[in-house]
Amino acid sequence: MSETFPSQPEAPRPTMIDVARRAGVGLGTVSRVVNGGHGVRDETAQRVRAAIDELGFQRNEVARALRPGKKSTSLALVLGDLTNPFYASIAKASLEVAGQSGFAVVLGSVDEDPEGEKRAIQELVSRQVAGLMIVPDQGDHAFLQGAGVPVVFVDRPATGIDADIVMVDNEGGGRLAAEHLLQQGHQRIAILLAPSYYTIGRRLRGFRRAHRSAGIDVDESLVIQLPEGNAEAAEKATREVMLRPDPPTAIFASTNFLAEGVLRALGELSGPEPAVVGFDDFRLADMLPTPVTVVASDIAELGRSAARLLLDRASGTDTRPPQRIVLPCALIERGSGERPPSAADRKAR
């Protein structure tokens, strides 16, 4: 089962949470009224029905199929743009694990929009899913404290709630990239940063740690914060930095999209090519004239681990305090990251 939630809907559909707020009752009370259950006072039920009419709420077919006492066999996964191979890999892996246990997965794609994410989560909770997997945005997730279902965050932690998190070692990966370039003899290394989400900040931290360990100062003019995290922004920034009087001899692209932009720009420029290391693998990276060296992690395992943990939480077999699972990164040497500085550059240093 797959559904996409628009990031900026023109008229968001009211949820049971909205009805509960309008009527001044709990979510469970609304659910009983909507699904024809007993145990609600007539006066309260009338207030709920009035709120339903005022808001134009319509119960969802998924929620309608759930009878009182029947356990849900649906999980929810809320993430970013599914055209991004990173998110698609997480979704595919979690679907496989859930399916093996007889669970369906409802997908919500909100693409880094805090309000869109909140609406999507509220809708999913109203459908009585058994648990939530969320790749969180930068908003406050304290509203999930009373969701009544287990929550596992994927790729980065959330604020306002203490919950399970499954992520990759972003700081360790940033350190691996910088250490590798430093070992090749590079001292002027540019780093291209997507808009500063948690993961990118940790990759920059690892980059800085590697320089400190090597006793080499980071050139702050080469720490390039991009306005957008796409290939076009990286292509423009690469062109500009490589046309400086004293360009870098190596570039670390902090995401796979940025690496694509770096390669496009370098293909149009003349002169010595800098060494390039990307973060996260991408299609055909190993098929280019000079294959691309990358820091990679098992993204599919990220999705599998999150789904397994959520299933254990939903079934009650795992009652431990919130867990923090960190998956390792590895450097894949292919050629682009092994280019040494030119002889002229070595002499200048």
N, C-alpha and C positions, 0 to 999 in steps of 0.2 A: 504494500500500500504506500503510495507516494503522493504527497501534496506539497505545493509550493506556496508560501505566504509572501505576498508582495511586500517590499520594504517600505513603501509609502502608499498604502491603499487610500483611495479617495474617500470611502465610507466604510471604516472597519466594522465588521459585524459584531454586535454585542455578544458577550459571553455570559455564562452563568455567574462568573465572578462579578460582572457589571450588575447583573440582576440582584445578587446578594447585597451589594453595596447600596443600590437604590432602595431595596426593601428593608435594609438594616437587619439582615439575618445572616446566618452562616451558610457556607456553600452547600453543606450537606442538606440543609432545609430546602434550598432551591432544588437540589437534585431530587429529593423525595417528591416535591410538588410536580416537577416536570415529568417524572417517570411514574406518577400515579401511586406513589408509596403512601403508607399510613403513618400516623404518629405526629401529624402537624395540625395544630389548632386551626379552626376555621378562619379566625381573624387573621392569623399569620399567613395562611394559605392565600387568602384574598389579597393581602398586601403584596405577596410574591407575584400573584397573577396580574395585579395592577402594574407592577414594575415591568413584568414581561410585555404587557401591552404598550406601555409608555416607550420602552426601548426598542420594540419590534423584534424581540428575541425569538429565534426559532431553534428548537433543539436539534442537535446533529444526529444523523442516522447512526453513527458509530455509538454515540451515547445511548440512543434509543434501543439498540440491540442488547445493551447490558441490563440484565435484570437484577433487582436487589439481591445481594449475596453472591452474585456471580463474579468470579475473579477475572480481571482483564488479562488478555493475552496479547496486549499491544504495548510496545515501547515507543517512545518519541525521541527523535534526533533532530536537534535544532542547530544549524550550522550556517556557514556563509555560502557564497556563490558556488553552485554545483558545477559550473563550467571550469572551475579551478580544479586541476587534477588532485591536489592535496585533499580537498573536501570530498571529491568523488571517491577517492580511495578509502577514506574513513567510512563513508556511507556504505560502500560495497562490502567491506569487511564486517561491519556491525550487522548488516542485513543477513549475512551468511551465518554468523554466530547465533543471532536471534532465531533464525529459521530452523536451525538444528535443534532448538529447544521448543519449537512450536509457537514462537512468538512472531507477530508481524511488527513492522516498524513504520511509523508515520514520520515522514520527513518534512521539516520546516526550514525553508531557506530565507534568511533575513538580511544577509550581506552587510553586517556591521552597522545596523541601525538599531539603537537601544530601544526606542519606542516600538518599532516593528517586532523586535525580539520579545519584548514584554507581552505584546498582544498575542503573539504566536504561542508563547508558553501558557498564558492564561487560557487560551482556547484548548490547548492540549490537556491541561489539567482538568478542564470541564468535561472532557471526553473520558475521564477516568482511566487514563493510561496507567500502566503498572510502574512506570519509571521514566525518568528524563535523562537523556545524554545531551549535553549542551556545549558547543564551542562558544564561549561567552564573548560579548563585546565589552566595552570599557565602562558600561553603566553599573549602577548599584543593583545587586541581586538579592538584597535583604527581603524583597517581597516573596521570595521562595521559601522563607522560613516556615510558613504555614501551609505549604503546598500539599502536605500529606502523602507525598510519594518520594521514593529515593531519587537522588540527583547525583549524576557523575559528570564532572566538567572535563572537557577534552581539549588538549593542546595548551591551555592557559587557565590559571585559577580565576575565580571571580571574587568580587568584593561584597561584603555584607553578609556572607554565609560561610560556614565551615562545612565543607562537603568533600567527597572523594574527587581526586584529580588524577588524570592520566596524561602525561606530557612527555616530550622529548627533551633531552639535555641540551637546550639551546645555548646556554653559556659554555658548556664543554665543546659544542660544535663551533662556536665562534672562536674559541681558543685554538682548536685544531686547525682551522683555516689560516689564522694569523701565524701560528707557529710554523706551519708548512712553508708559507711564503717567506718568513724570516730566515728559515733554514736554507732557502735557495739563494739568500744573499740580498733580499729586498729590504730596504729601510724606508722607502717612501711608498706606503701602501694606502690606496684610497679605499674607503668603505662606503658603499651606497646603502642607505637605510630607507626602508618603506616607512610610512607614517607610524609613529612610535606606539605600537601595541606591545604588550608584555613580551612576546617572543623576540621581537627585534631589539628591544632594550637589553635583553639577556645576551643576545648574540654580540652586541656592541660591548657589553661588559667583558665577555670572554676575549674579544679582540684586544681590549685594553690590558687585560691580565697577561696575555701572551707578550705584549710589548714590555710591560714592567718586568716580567721574568727575564727577558732578553736584555734589559738595561737600555732599551731604545724608546725615545719619546714618540708618542703618537703625534703626527702633524695634524693639528686640529683643522687646518684648511682643507684637509683631505677627508674629513668626516662629513659626508654629504647627506643631509636630510632632504629627502625628496618630498614634493607636495602631494604626490600620489604614488601608490605602490604598483605601478604598471610598467610595461616594457617601454612605452613612449617616454615616460619621465626619465627612466634610466638611460635611454639612448641619448636624450638631450644632455643630461648631466655628464655622461661619458665623453661626448663630443667636446663639451666645454672644458672639462678638466684636462683632457689630453692635448688641447690646444694652448694650454698655459705655457709660459716660458720654461717652467721646471715641472713637467708632468710627472705623475707617479709611474713607477716601474711595475706596479702590480695593482690589481683591483679585486676586492672581495665584494661580491654581490650578495646581499643578505637574504634574497629569496630567488626562487627559480624564474619568476617573471622578470626580475631585475637583471638576472644573468642573460636572458634573451635580449634585452635592450642593450646591454653592454656589448654583446657580440655583434649586433647589428651596426652599432656605431663604429666599432673597430674595423669592420669589414669595409667601411667607406673611407677610413683614414689611412694616410701613408705614414711611413716612419716605423721605428721599432715597436713591435707589439708588446704590451705589458702582459705579465702573467695574470691569469684569471682563475679565481676559485668561486664557485657558486654554492648556495645553501639550498638543499633539496634537489633531487635529480629531476630531470625533465626529458621528454621524448626526444630522441635523436641526438642527445647530448654526446653519446659515444660514437656517432656516425659522422660528425663534422670533420672537415679536413684536419683540424687539430682538436681531438676530442676534449671535452670539458671536464676538468677536475672539479669534483663536488664534495661537499659534506652531506652525507645522506643518513637517514634513519628509516626504520621500517614503519612507514605510515600505515600500512595495512594492520600491523600489530597494534598500533595506537587504537584503531577502531575495534579490533578484536578484544583487546584488554579492557576497554571501556564497556563493551557489551557484556563480557563475562562478569565483570564486577557488578554491573547494574542488575543482571539476572540473579546473582547471588544475593544482592541486597533485597530485590523484590520478592524472592522466595523465602527470605528470612534465614538462609543458611550462613550468611556473613553478618555478624552483629558487632564487628570490631569498630573502634573509633574511625573517623574519616581517614582514608588511606591516600598517600601521595606516591604514585608509581611513575618513575622517571626512566624512559627508555634511552639507551645509549646512541650516540652518533658515531659514524666512521668516515674517514677520508678515503675517497676513491680517486687514486691518481690515474689520470688519463693523458696528460700532456700539456694542457693549457696552464696548469698551475706549476709546472716544472720548468718553465722558461726562466733562465737566469737574467739578471740585469745585464744590459749591454756593457761592453768593455769601457765605452766612454763614460757611462754612468758610474761604473765602479771607480774609475779614475777620479771623477768629479767628487766622489764621496771621500 
